[in-house]
Amino acid sequence: MTSVRGDESVRPTQRDEVAAAGSELLGGPLGRRALPGTSRLTPVRVIVLVALGMFALGMVQKLPCYNGGWFFGATTQYVHACYSDIPHLFSGRGFADGLIPYFDRLPGDMEYLEYPVLTGLFMEVASWMTPNGGEIVQREQIYWLVNAGMLMVCAAVLVVCVARTHRNRPWDGLLVALAPALALTATINWDLLAVALTAAGMLLWSRSHPLRAGLLIGLATAAKLYPVLLLGPLLVLCWRAGTWRAYGRCLTGAVISWLVVNLPVMFAYDASGFHLREGWAKFYTFSQERPIDFGSVWLLISQRTGNPLENANLYATLLMLLGCGGLALLTLYAPRRPRFAQLAFLVVALFILTNKVYSPQYVLWLIPLAALARPRWRDFLVWQGCEVLYYLGIWMYLAYTGSGDKHQGLPPEGYQLAILVHLLGTLYLCAVVVRDVLLPERDVVRQGGEDDPSGGVLDRAPDVFVLGRRPLPRPAVHFEATPRVRWGAVRE
């Protein structure tokens, strides 16, 4: 199998005016006499180094909290915009006391750990590497450092997978590596674990390994709920292309891996027989019962109208179902079958926009999908700018509400404007992706003659079912040997 040299890769500095302008900081766009492929610094290696550097800068940004903001002062961690759940939950969820997630009951209002099983295991492993002795503040600092190191590995895996998913576009991974929202939110919570697993699953799907892709999507769903949404776009895309066997293998893999992780803690046995473990179910009951919360459109409406919106669950569910129906119709009516990454971004964005909570770290779910769906620097940076503004807005608002009569920070009206900005930023990127679906000639990825480089078996497959007109089948490209994934290489 012939390897692709660096000069066959799409160079963003030659096709993207913003990337070209930004490259002036490093000497300008690649010249015609340059000899790409002759250096040990391949695109993927450069992207990993950049991602690690940005992650380290994000850790430095948390330094005021590490040095005391998490532990002393009511609003210090908000004023410095460096809040993280990780040190607080080390004690708050029993890890400091050696309690076992899902099995041991916790003191306080939260009786059990409210995270999915694989995330709980991630948290538990980090606690094993945290010393037992010493003051609790020091242990919480070490726990955050251990988690940050593990999440940094997840960030490296993430950018490698994104850079490898579109074969001839490795530099799209630089969008993820340089995303300011990733650096700011990477260590707020444990979302990067699910994000990295999802990206790895999409890479394997792009290489026509549906069973292994499903296994990773199932693992990602065992760490966070949102990755299961990707099975919806794949269903409609495989319906349009008639590739049911591949979808069945992916779905089977997802179910198997999810069950392997969850079954050991899902059921308890006592004198009355088997029953669902309350600790395992806590994540799902908590998600259902929690009220509307920060960042959501429902909080914006509630604060502006004074209505508590007690039926927000129903409203969010109906909007999500209607949106999924709209995406299915868009997929089946589009003049050209949408790319997998486009629909993956749209369905996850729909879930976030309609959800009862839009936490700052949820942007991590969208960053790799946005880089694959719309690899255009201008649109990506506009969206990232909105997310950074919201990141600052929520902490300044919490500083305002936590400072008593002093009211130092952002008042509710300012926070509502921040919510509106980041909702509109996400909607803007969604609108651009929908436009690319309806007008495929505007799609940056397809302008070079590609069909769906993240589509795997869907790439260049003929349509067998289209609404509104007869399918126009195109010859599918078949390969005698399916390429295997080599992590970190540009292309095999």
Contacts in CASP RR format, 6 or more apart in sequence:
PFRMAT RR
TARGET T0000
AUTHOR 0000-0000-0000
METHOD contacts of the structure
MODEL  1
MTSVRGDESVRPTQRDEVAAAGSELLGGPLGRRALPGTSRLTPVRVIVLV
ALGMFALGMVQKLPCYNGGWFFGATTQYVHACYSDIPHLFSGRGFADGLI
PYFDRLPGDMEYLEYPVLTGLFMEVASWMTPNGGEIVQREQIYWLVNAGM
LMVCAAVLVVCVARTHRNRPWDGLLVALAPALALTATINWDLLAVALTAA
GMLLWSRSHPLRAGLLIGLATAAKLYPVLLLGPLLVLCWRAGTWRAYGRC
LTGAVISWLVVNLPVMFAYDASGFHLREGWAKFYTFSQERPIDFGSVWLL
ISQRTGNPLENANLYATLLMLLGCGGLALLTLYAPRRPRFAQLAFLVVAL
FILTNKVYSPQYVLWLIPLAALARPRWRDFLVWQGCEVLYYLGIWMYLAY
TGSGDKHQGLPPEGYQLAILVHLLGTLYLCAVVVRDVLLPERDVVRQGGE
DDPSGGVLDRAPDVFVLGRRPLPRPAVHFEATPRVRWGAVRE
1 481 0 8 1.000
1 483 0 8 1.000
1 492 0 8 1.000
3 489 0 8 1.000
3 490 0 8 1.000
3 491 0 8 1.000
3 492 0 8 1.000
4 167 0 8 1.000
4 168 0 8 1.000
4 490 0 8 1.000
4 491 0 8 1.000
5 36 0 8 1.000
5 37 0 8 1.000
6 36 0 8 1.000
6 37 0 8 1.000
6 42 0 8 1.000
6 43 0 8 1.000
6 490 0 8 1.000
7 36 0 8 1.000
7 37 0 8 1.000
8 168 0 8 1.000
9 36 0 8 1.000
9 43 0 8 1.000
9 168 0 8 1.000
9 169 0 8 1.000
9 170 0 8 1.000
9 171 0 8 1.000
9 490 0 8 1.000
10 168 0 8 1.000
10 169 0 8 1.000
10 171 0 8 1.000
10 448 0 8 1.000
11 29 0 8 1.000
11 30 0 8 1.000
11 171 0 8 1.000
12 19 0 8 1.000
12 20 0 8 1.000
12 171 0 8 1.000
12 172 0 8 1.000
12 174 0 8 1.000
12 375 0 8 1.000
12 377 0 8 1.000
13 19 0 8 1.000
13 20 0 8 1.000
13 23 0 8 1.000
13 28 0 8 1.000
13 29 0 8 1.000
13 30 0 8 1.000
14 20 0 8 1.000
14 29 0 8 1.000
14 30 0 8 1.000
15 444 0 8 1.000
15 447 0 8 1.000
16 376 0 8 1.000
16 377 0 8 1.000
16 378 0 8 1.000
17 378 0 8 1.000
18 376 0 8 1.000
18 377 0 8 1.000
18 378 0 8 1.000
18 381 0 8 1.000
19 377 0 8 1.000
20 28 0 8 1.000
20 29 0 8 1.000
22 28 0 8 1.000
23 29 0 8 1.000
30 36 0 8 1.000
42 170 0 8 1.000
42 488 0 8 1.000
42 489 0 8 1.000
42 490 0 8 1.000
43 163 0 8 1.000
43 170 0 8 1.000
43 171 0 8 1.000
43 490 0 8 1.000
44 160 0 8 1.000
44 163 0 8 1.000
44 164 0 8 1.000
44 170 0 8 1.000
44 488 0 8 1.000
44 489 0 8 1.000
44 490 0 8 1.000
45 488 0 8 1.000
46 174 0 8 1.000
47 159 0 8 1.000
47 160 0 8 1.000
47 163 0 8 1.000
47 170 0 8 1.000
47 171 0 8 1.000
47 173 0 8 1.000
47 174 0 8 1.000
47 176 0 8 1.000
47 177 0 8 1.000
48 156 0 8 1.000
48 159 0 8 1.000
48 160 0 8 1.000
48 177 0 8 1.000
48 488 0 8 1.000
50 159 0 8 1.000
50 174 0 8 1.000
50 177 0 8 1.000
50 178 0 8 1.000
51 155 0 8 1.000
51 156 0 8 1.000
51 158 0 8 1.000
51 159 0 8 1.000
51 176 0 8 1.000
51 177 0 8 1.000
52 152 0 8 1.000
52 155 0 8 1.000
52 156 0 8 1.000
54 177 0 8 1.000
54 178 0 8 1.000
54 179 0 8 1.000
54 182 0 8 1.000
54 183 0 8 1.000
55 151 0 8 1.000
55 152 0 8 1.000
55 155 0 8 1.000
55 182 0 8 1.000
55 183 0 8 1.000
55 186 0 8 1.000
57 183 0 8 1.000
58 183 0 8 1.000
58 184 0 8 1.000
58 186 0 8 1.000
58 187 0 8 1.000
59 148 0 8 1.000
59 187 0 8 1.000
61 81 0 8 1.000
61 82 0 8 1.000
61 183 0 8 1.000
61 184 0 8 1.000
62 82 0 8 1.000
62 84 0 8 1.000
62 144 0 8 1.000
62 187 0 8 1.000
63 82 0 8 1.000
64 76 0 8 1.000
64 77 0 8 1.000
64 80 0 8 1.000
64 82 0 8 1.000
65 76 0 8 1.000
65 77 0 8 1.000
65 80 0 8 1.000
65 82 0 8 1.000
65 83 0 8 1.000
65 84 0 8 1.000
66 82 0 8 1.000
66 141 0 8 1.000
66 144 0 8 1.000
68 76 0 8 1.000
68 137 0 8 1.000
69 76 0 8 1.000
69 77 0 8 1.000
69 80 0 8 1.000
69 82 0 8 1.000
70 77 0 8 1.000
70 83 0 8 1.000
70 84 0 8 1.000
70 87 0 8 1.000
70 88 0 8 1.000
70 140 0 8 1.000
71 87 0 8 1.000
71 137 0 8 1.000
71 140 0 8 1.000
74 402 0 8 1.000
74 403 0 8 1.000
75 398 0 8 1.000
75 399 0 8 1.000
75 402 0 8 1.000
75 403 0 8 1.000
75 408 0 8 1.000
77 83 0 8 1.000
77 395 0 8 1.000
78 395 0 8 1.000
78 396 0 8 1.000
78 398 0 8 1.000
78 399 0 8 1.000
78 402 0 8 1.000
79 395 0 8 1.000
79 396 0 8 1.000
79 399 0 8 1.000
79 408 0 8 1.000
79 409 0 8 1.000
81 184 0 8 1.000
81 391 0 8 1.000
81 392 0 8 1.000
81 395 0 8 1.000
81 396 0 8 1.000
83 188 0 8 1.000
83 395 0 8 1.000
83 398 0 8 1.000
84 144 0 8 1.000
84 187 0 8 1.000
84 188 0 8 1.000
84 189 0 8 1.000
85 188 0 8 1.000
85 189 0 8 1.000
86 143 0 8 1.000
86 144 0 8 1.000
86 147 0 8 1.000
86 148 0 8 1.000
86 187 0 8 1.000
86 188 0 8 1.000
86 189 0 8 1.000
86 190 0 8 1.000
87 140 0 8 1.000
87 141 0 8 1.000
87 143 0 8 1.000
87 144 0 8 1.000
88 140 0 8 1.000
89 95 0 8 1.000
89 123 0 8 1.000
90 96 0 8 1.000
90 127 0 8 1.000
90 130 0 8 1.000
90 139 0 8 1.000
90 140 0 8 1.000
90 143 0 8 1.000
90 144 0 8 1.000
91 97 0 8 1.000
91 136 0 8 1.000
91 140 0 8 1.000
92 106 0 8 1.000
92 110 0 8 1.000
93 99 0 8 1.000
93 101 0 8 1.000
93 106 0 8 1.000
93 110 0 8 1.000
93 113 0 8 1.000
93 123 0 8 1.000
94 104 0 8 1.000
94 106 0 8 1.000
95 123 0 8 1.000
95 124 0 8 1.000
95 126 0 8 1.000
95 127 0 8 1.000
95 130 0 8 1.000
95 143 0 8 1.000
96 127 0 8 1.000
96 136 0 8 1.000
96 139 0 8 1.000
96 140 0 8 1.000
98 127 0 8 1.000
99 106 0 8 1.000
100 124 0 8 1.000
101 112 0 8 1.000
101 113 0 8 1.000
101 115 0 8 1.000
101 120 0 8 1.000
101 121 0 8 1.000
101 123 0 8 1.000
101 124 0 8 1.000
102 112 0 8 1.000
102 113 0 8 1.000
102 117 0 8 1.000
102 120 0 8 1.000
102 265 0 8 1.000
102 277 0 8 1.000
102 279 0 8 1.000
102 280 0 8 1.000
102 282 0 8 1.000
103 265 0 8 1.000
103 277 0 8 1.000
103 279 0 8 1.000
105 111 0 8 1.000
105 112 0 8 1.000
106 112 0 8 1.000
106 113 0 8 1.000
111 278 0 8 1.000
111 279 0 8 1.000
111 282 0 8 1.000
112 278 0 8 1.000
112 279 0 8 1.000
112 282 0 8 1.000
113 120 0 8 1.000
113 123 0 8 1.000
113 279 0 8 1.000
113 282 0 8 1.000
113 283 0 8 1.000
114 282 0 8 1.000
114 283 0 8 1.000
114 286 0 8 1.000
115 123 0 8 1.000
115 190 0 8 1.000
115 283 0 8 1.000
116 221 0 8 1.000
116 222 0 8 1.000
116 223 0 8 1.000
116 224 0 8 1.000
116 225 0 8 1.000
116 283 0 8 1.000
117 222 0 8 1.000
117 261 0 8 1.000
117 262 0 8 1.000
117 265 0 8 1.000
117 280 0 8 1.000
118 193 0 8 1.000
118 194 0 8 1.000
118 219 0 8 1.000
118 222 0 8 1.000
118 223 0 8 1.000
118 261 0 8 1.000
119 190 0 8 1.000
119 193 0 8 1.000
119 194 0 8 1.000
119 223 0 8 1.000
119 224 0 8 1.000
120 190 0 8 1.000
121 261 0 8 1.000
122 150 0 8 1.000
122 190 0 8 1.000
122 193 0 8 1.000
122 223 0 8 1.000
123 147 0 8 1.000
123 190 0 8 1.000
125 150 0 8 1.000
126 143 0 8 1.000
126 146 0 8 1.000
126 147 0 8 1.000
126 150 0 8 1.000
127 143 0 8 1.000
129 146 0 8 1.000
130 139 0 8 1.000
130 142 0 8 1.000
130 143 0 8 1.000
130 146 0 8 1.000
131 139 0 8 1.000
131 142 0 8 1.000
132 139 0 8 1.000
133 139 0 8 1.000
144 187 0 8 1.000
147 187 0 8 1.000
147 190 0 8 1.000
148 187 0 8 1.000
151 186 0 8 1.000
151 187 0 8 1.000
151 190 0 8 1.000
151 192 0 8 1.000
151 193 0 8 1.000
152 186 0 8 1.000
154 192 0 8 1.000
154 193 0 8 1.000
154 195 0 8 1.000
154 196 0 8 1.000
155 182 0 8 1.000
155 186 0 8 1.000
155 192 0 8 1.000
155 196 0 8 1.000
157 196 0 8 1.000
157 199 0 8 1.000
157 200 0 8 1.000
158 176 0 8 1.000
158 192 0 8 1.000
158 195 0 8 1.000
158 196 0 8 1.000
158 199 0 8 1.000
158 368 0 8 1.000
159 173 0 8 1.000
159 176 0 8 1.000
159 177 0 8 1.000
160 487 0 8 1.000
160 488 0 8 1.000
161 196 0 8 1.000
161 199 0 8 1.000
161 200 0 8 1.000
161 201 0 8 1.000
161 202 0 8 1.000
161 203 0 8 1.000
161 368 0 8 1.000
162 172 0 8 1.000
162 173 0 8 1.000
162 175 0 8 1.000
162 176 0 8 1.000
162 199 0 8 1.000
162 368 0 8 1.000
162 371 0 8 1.000
162 372 0 8 1.000
163 170 0 8 1.000
163 171 0 8 1.000
163 172 0 8 1.000
163 173 0 8 1.000
163 174 0 8 1.000
163 488 0 8 1.000
164 170 0 8 1.000
164 203 0 8 1.000
164 485 0 8 1.000
164 487 0 8 1.000
164 488 0 8 1.000
164 489 0 8 1.000
164 490 0 8 1.000
165 199 0 8 1.000
165 202 0 8 1.000
165 203 0 8 1.000
165 206 0 8 1.000
165 341 0 8 1.000
165 372 0 8 1.000
165 453 0 8 1.000
165 454 0 8 1.000
166 172 0 8 1.000
166 206 0 8 1.000
166 372 0 8 1.000
166 375 0 8 1.000
166 445 0 8 1.000
166 450 0 8 1.000
166 453 0 8 1.000
166 454 0 8 1.000
167 453 0 8 1.000
167 491 0 8 1.000
168 450 0 8 1.000
168 453 0 8 1.000
168 491 0 8 1.000
169 375 0 8 1.000
169 445 0 8 1.000
169 453 0 8 1.000
170 490 0 8 1.000
170 491 0 8 1.000
172 371 0 8 1.000
172 372 0 8 1.000
172 375 0 8 1.000
173 371 0 8 1.000
175 367 0 8 1.000
175 370 0 8 1.000
175 371 0 8 1.000
175 375 0 8 1.000
175 377 0 8 1.000
175 380 0 8 1.000
176 182 0 8 1.000
176 367 0 8 1.000
176 368 0 8 1.000
176 371 0 8 1.000
179 367 0 8 1.000
179 371 0 8 1.000
179 380 0 8 1.000
179 384 0 8 1.000
180 384 0 8 1.000
180 385 0 8 1.000
180 387 0 8 1.000
180 388 0 8 1.000
181 363 0 8 1.000
181 364 0 8 1.000
181 367 0 8 1.000
181 384 0 8 1.000
181 385 0 8 1.000
181 387 0 8 1.000
181 388 0 8 1.000
181 391 0 8 1.000
182 363 0 8 1.000
182 364 0 8 1.000
182 367 0 8 1.000
184 360 0 8 1.000
184 388 0 8 1.000
184 391 0 8 1.000
185 191 0 8 1.000
185 360 0 8 1.000
185 361 0 8 1.000
185 363 0 8 1.000
185 364 0 8 1.000
185 391 0 8 1.000
186 192 0 8 1.000
186 364 0 8 1.000
188 359 0 8 1.000
188 360 0 8 1.000
188 361 0 8 1.000
189 359 0 8 1.000
189 361 0 8 1.000
190 223 0 8 1.000
191 224 0 8 1.000
191 361 0 8 1.000
191 362 0 8 1.000
191 364 0 8 1.000
191 365 0 8 1.000
192 364 0 8 1.000
193 223 0 8 1.000
193 224 0 8 1.000
194 220 0 8 1.000
194 221 0 8 1.000
194 223 0 8 1.000
194 224 0 8 1.000
194 226 0 8 1.000
194 227 0 8 1.000
194 365 0 8 1.000
195 220 0 8 1.000
195 224 0 8 1.000
195 364 0 8 1.000
195 365 0 8 1.000
195 367 0 8 1.000
195 368 0 8 1.000
197 216 0 8 1.000
197 217 0 8 1.000
197 218 0 8 1.000
197 219 0 8 1.000
197 220 0 8 1.000
197 223 0 8 1.000
197 227 0 8 1.000
198 216 0 8 1.000
198 217 0 8 1.000
198 220 0 8 1.000
198 227 0 8 1.000
198 230 0 8 1.000
198 368 0 8 1.000
199 368 0 8 1.000
200 216 0 8 1.000
201 212 0 8 1.000
201 213 0 8 1.000
201 214 0 8 1.000
201 216 0 8 1.000
201 217 0 8 1.000
201 220 0 8 1.000
202 213 0 8 1.000
202 230 0 8 1.000
202 340 0 8 1.000
202 341 0 8 1.000
202 344 0 8 1.000
202 372 0 8 1.000
202 454 0 8 1.000
203 485 0 8 1.000
204 212 0 8 1.000
204 213 0 8 1.000
204 214 0 8 1.000
204 216 0 8 1.000
204 485 0 8 1.000
205 213 0 8 1.000
205 214 0 8 1.000
205 234 0 8 1.000
205 250 0 8 1.000
205 340 0 8 1.000
205 454 0 8 1.000
205 455 0 8 1.000
205 456 0 8 1.000
206 340 0 8 1.000
206 453 0 8 1.000
206 454 0 8 1.000
206 455 0 8 1.000
206 456 0 8 1.000
206 459 0 8 1.000
207 456 0 8 1.000
207 482 0 8 1.000
207 483 0 8 1.000
207 484 0 8 1.000
207 485 0 8 1.000
208 246 0 8 1.000
208 456 0 8 1.000
208 457 0 8 1.000
208 479 0 8 1.000
208 482 0 8 1.000
208 483 0 8 1.000
209 482 0 8 1.000
209 485 0 8 1.000
210 246 0 8 1.000
210 247 0 8 1.000
210 248 0 8 1.000
210 249 0 8 1.000
210 250 0 8 1.000
210 457 0 8 1.000
211 249 0 8 1.000
211 250 0 8 1.000
211 252 0 8 1.000
211 253 0 8 1.000
213 250 0 8 1.000
214 249 0 8 1.000
214 250 0 8 1.000
214 251 0 8 1.000
214 252 0 8 1.000
214 253 0 8 1.000
214 254 0 8 1.000
214 257 0 8 1.000
215 253 0 8 1.000
215 254 0 8 1.000
215 256 0 8 1.000
215 257 0 8 1.000
216 257 0 8 1.000
217 227 0 8 1.000
217 228 0 8 1.000
217 230 0 8 1.000
217 231 0 8 1.000
217 250 0 8 1.000
217 253 0 8 1.000
217 254 0 8 1.000
217 257 0 8 1.000
218 227 0 8 1.000
218 228 0 8 1.000
218 253 0 8 1.000
218 254 0 8 1.000
218 255 0 8 1.000
218 257 0 8 1.000
218 258 0 8 1.000
219 257 0 8 1.000
219 258 0 8 1.000
219 261 0 8 1.000
220 227 0 8 1.000
221 227 0 8 1.000
221 228 0 8 1.000
221 254 0 8 1.000
221 258 0 8 1.000
222 257 0 8 1.000
222 258 0 8 1.000
222 261 0 8 1.000
222 262 0 8 1.000
224 365 0 8 1.000
225 287 0 8 1.000
226 348 0 8 1.000
226 351 0 8 1.000
226 352 0 8 1.000
226 365 0 8 1.000
228 254 0 8 1.000
229 344 0 8 1.000
229 347 0 8 1.000
229 348 0 8 1.000
229 351 0 8 1.000
230 344 0 8 1.000
230 347 0 8 1.000
230 348 0 8 1.000
231 250 0 8 1.000
231 251 0 8 1.000
231 254 0 8 1.000
232 324 0 8 1.000
232 347 0 8 1.000
233 327 0 8 1.000
233 331 0 8 1.000
233 340 0 8 1.000
233 343 0 8 1.000
233 344 0 8 1.000
233 346 0 8 1.000
233 347 0 8 1.000
234 247 0 8 1.000
234 250 0 8 1.000
234 340 0 8 1.000
235 247 0 8 1.000
236 327 0 8 1.000
236 328 0 8 1.000
236 331 0 8 1.000
236 332 0 8 1.000
236 343 0 8 1.000
237 331 0 8 1.000
237 337 0 8 1.000
237 338 0 8 1.000
237 340 0 8 1.000
237 343 0 8 1.000
237 455 0 8 1.000
237 458 0 8 1.000
238 244 0 8 1.000
238 246 0 8 1.000
238 247 0 8 1.000
238 458 0 8 1.000
239 332 0 8 1.000
239 465 0 8 1.000
240 331 0 8 1.000
240 332 0 8 1.000
240 337 0 8 1.000
240 463 0 8 1.000
240 464 0 8 1.000
240 465 0 8 1.000
240 466 0 8 1.000
241 337 0 8 1.000
241 457 0 8 1.000
241 458 0 8 1.000
241 461 0 8 1.000
241 462 0 8 1.000
241 463 0 8 1.000
241 464 0 8 1.000
242 461 0 8 1.000
242 464 0 8 1.000
242 465 0 8 1.000
243 457 0 8 1.000
243 458 0 8 1.000
243 461 0 8 1.000
246 457 0 8 1.000
262 280 0 8 1.000
265 277 0 8 1.000
265 279 0 8 1.000
265 280 0 8 1.000
266 276 0 8 1.000
266 277 0 8 1.000
266 280 0 8 1.000
267 274 0 8 1.000
267 275 0 8 1.000
267 276 0 8 1.000
267 277 0 8 1.000
268 274 0 8 1.000
268 275 0 8 1.000
268 276 0 8 1.000
268 277 0 8 1.000
288 313 0 8 1.000
290 356 0 8 1.000
290 357 0 8 1.000
291 308 0 8 1.000
291 312 0 8 1.000
291 356 0 8 1.000
292 298 0 8 1.000
292 299 0 8 1.000
292 302 0 8 1.000
292 309 0 8 1.000
292 312 0 8 1.000
292 356 0 8 1.000
292 357 0 8 1.000
293 299 0 8 1.000
293 356 0 8 1.000
293 357 0 8 1.000
293 359 0 8 1.000
294 357 0 8 1.000
294 358 0 8 1.000
294 359 0 8 1.000
294 394 0 8 1.000
295 357 0 8 1.000
295 358 0 8 1.000
295 359 0 8 1.000
295 390 0 8 1.000
295 394 0 8 1.000
295 419 0 8 1.000
295 422 0 8 1.000
295 423 0 8 1.000
296 355 0 8 1.000
296 356 0 8 1.000
296 357 0 8 1.000
296 358 0 8 1.000
296 419 0 8 1.000
297 353 0 8 1.000
297 354 0 8 1.000
297 358 0 8 1.000
297 419 0 8 1.000
297 423 0 8 1.000
298 309 0 8 1.000
298 312 0 8 1.000
298 315 0 8 1.000
298 316 0 8 1.000
298 356 0 8 1.000
299 419 0 8 1.000
300 416 0 8 1.000
300 419 0 8 1.000
300 420 0 8 1.000
300 423 0 8 1.000
301 307 0 8 1.000
301 309 0 8 1.000
302 308 0 8 1.000
302 309 0 8 1.000
303 412 0 8 1.000
303 416 0 8 1.000
304 416 0 8 1.000
309 315 0 8 1.000
312 356 0 8 1.000
313 356 0 8 1.000
316 354 0 8 1.000
316 355 0 8 1.000
316 356 0 8 1.000
319 354 0 8 1.000
320 350 0 8 1.000
320 351 0 8 1.000
320 354 0 8 1.000
323 350 0 8 1.000
323 354 0 8 1.000
324 347 0 8 1.000
324 350 0 8 1.000
327 343 0 8 1.000
327 346 0 8 1.000
327 347 0 8 1.000
327 350 0 8 1.000
329 467 0 8 1.000
330 338 0 8 1.000
330 434 0 8 1.000
330 437 0 8 1.000
330 438 0 8 1.000
331 337 0 8 1.000
331 338 0 8 1.000
331 343 0 8 1.000
332 465 0 8 1.000
332 466 0 8 1.000
332 467 0 8 1.000
333 466 0 8 1.000
333 467 0 8 1.000
333 468 0 8 1.000
334 437 0 8 1.000
334 438 0 8 1.000
334 440 0 8 1.000
335 438 0 8 1.000
335 440 0 8 1.000
336 440 0 8 1.000
336 446 0 8 1.000
337 452 0 8 1.000
337 458 0 8 1.000
337 463 0 8 1.000
338 437 0 8 1.000
339 373 0 8 1.000
339 443 0 8 1.000
339 445 0 8 1.000
339 446 0 8 1.000
339 452 0 8 1.000
339 453 0 8 1.000
339 454 0 8 1.000
339 455 0 8 1.000
340 452 0 8 1.000
340 454 0 8 1.000
340 455 0 8 1.000
340 456 0 8 1.000
340 458 0 8 1.000
341 369 0 8 1.000
341 372 0 8 1.000
341 373 0 8 1.000
341 454 0 8 1.000
342 373 0 8 1.000
342 374 0 8 1.000
342 433 0 8 1.000
342 436 0 8 1.000
342 437 0 8 1.000
342 443 0 8 1.000
344 369 0 8 1.000
344 372 0 8 1.000
344 373 0 8 1.000
345 366 0 8 1.000
345 369 0 8 1.000
345 370 0 8 1.000
345 372 0 8 1.000
345 373 0 8 1.000
345 374 0 8 1.000
345 429 0 8 1.000
345 430 0 8 1.000
345 433 0 8 1.000
346 373 0 8 1.000
346 430 0 8 1.000
346 433 0 8 1.000
346 434 0 8 1.000
348 365 0 8 1.000
348 366 0 8 1.000
348 369 0 8 1.000
349 366 0 8 1.000
349 369 0 8 1.000
349 426 0 8 1.000
349 429 0 8 1.000
349 430 0 8 1.000
350 430 0 8 1.000
352 358 0 8 1.000
352 362 0 8 1.000
352 365 0 8 1.000
352 366 0 8 1.000
352 426 0 8 1.000
353 423 0 8 1.000
353 426 0 8 1.000
353 427 0 8 1.000
353 430 0 8 1.000
358 419 0 8 1.000
358 422 0 8 1.000
358 423 0 8 1.000
360 387 0 8 1.000
360 390 0 8 1.000
360 391 0 8 1.000
360 394 0 8 1.000
363 387 0 8 1.000
366 426 0 8 1.000
370 380 0 8 1.000
370 383 0 8 1.000
370 429 0 8 1.000
371 380 0 8 1.000
372 454 0 8 1.000
373 433 0 8 1.000
373 436 0 8 1.000
374 380 0 8 1.000
374 429 0 8 1.000
374 432 0 8 1.000
374 433 0 8 1.000
374 436 0 8 1.000
374 444 0 8 1.000
375 444 0 8 1.000
375 445 0 8 1.000
376 432 0 8 1.000
376 444 0 8 1.000
379 428 0 8 1.000
379 429 0 8 1.000
379 432 0 8 1.000
380 429 0 8 1.000
382 425 0 8 1.000
382 428 0 8 1.000
382 429 0 8 1.000
383 425 0 8 1.000
383 426 0 8 1.000
383 428 0 8 1.000
383 429 0 8 1.000
386 421 0 8 1.000
386 422 0 8 1.000
386 424 0 8 1.000
386 425 0 8 1.000
386 426 0 8 1.000
386 428 0 8 1.000
387 422 0 8 1.000
387 425 0 8 1.000
389 418 0 8 1.000
389 421 0 8 1.000
389 422 0 8 1.000
390 418 0 8 1.000
390 419 0 8 1.000
390 421 0 8 1.000
390 422 0 8 1.000
392 418 0 8 1.000
393 410 0 8 1.000
393 414 0 8 1.000
393 415 0 8 1.000
393 418 0 8 1.000
394 415 0 8 1.000
394 418 0 8 1.000
396 409 0 8 1.000
396 410 0 8 1.000
396 415 0 8 1.000
397 409 0 8 1.000
397 410 0 8 1.000
397 411 0 8 1.000
397 412 0 8 1.000
397 414 0 8 1.000
397 415 0 8 1.000
397 418 0 8 1.000
399 408 0 8 1.000
399 409 0 8 1.000
399 410 0 8 1.000
400 407 0 8 1.000
400 408 0 8 1.000
400 409 0 8 1.000
400 410 0 8 1.000
400 411 0 8 1.000
400 412 0 8 1.000
400 415 0 8 1.000
403 409 0 8 1.000
410 418 0 8 1.000
435 442 0 8 1.000
436 442 0 8 1.000
436 443 0 8 1.000
436 444 0 8 1.000
437 443 0 8 1.000
440 446 0 8 1.000
441 447 0 8 1.000
445 453 0 8 1.000
451 459 0 8 1.000
451 460 0 8 1.000
452 458 0 8 1.000
452 459 0 8 1.000
452 460 0 8 1.000
453 459 0 8 1.000
459 477 0 8 1.000
460 474 0 8 1.000
460 475 0 8 1.000
460 476 0 8 1.000
460 477 0 8 1.000
461 476 0 8 1.000
462 471 0 8 1.000
462 473 0 8 1.000
462 474 0 8 1.000
462 475 0 8 1.000
462 476 0 8 1.000
463 471 0 8 1.000
463 472 0 8 1.000
463 473 0 8 1.000
463 474 0 8 1.000
464 471 0 8 1.000
464 473 0 8 1.000
465 471 0 8 1.000
466 472 0 8 1.000
483 492 0 8 1.000
484 492 0 8 1.000
486 492 0 8 1.000
END
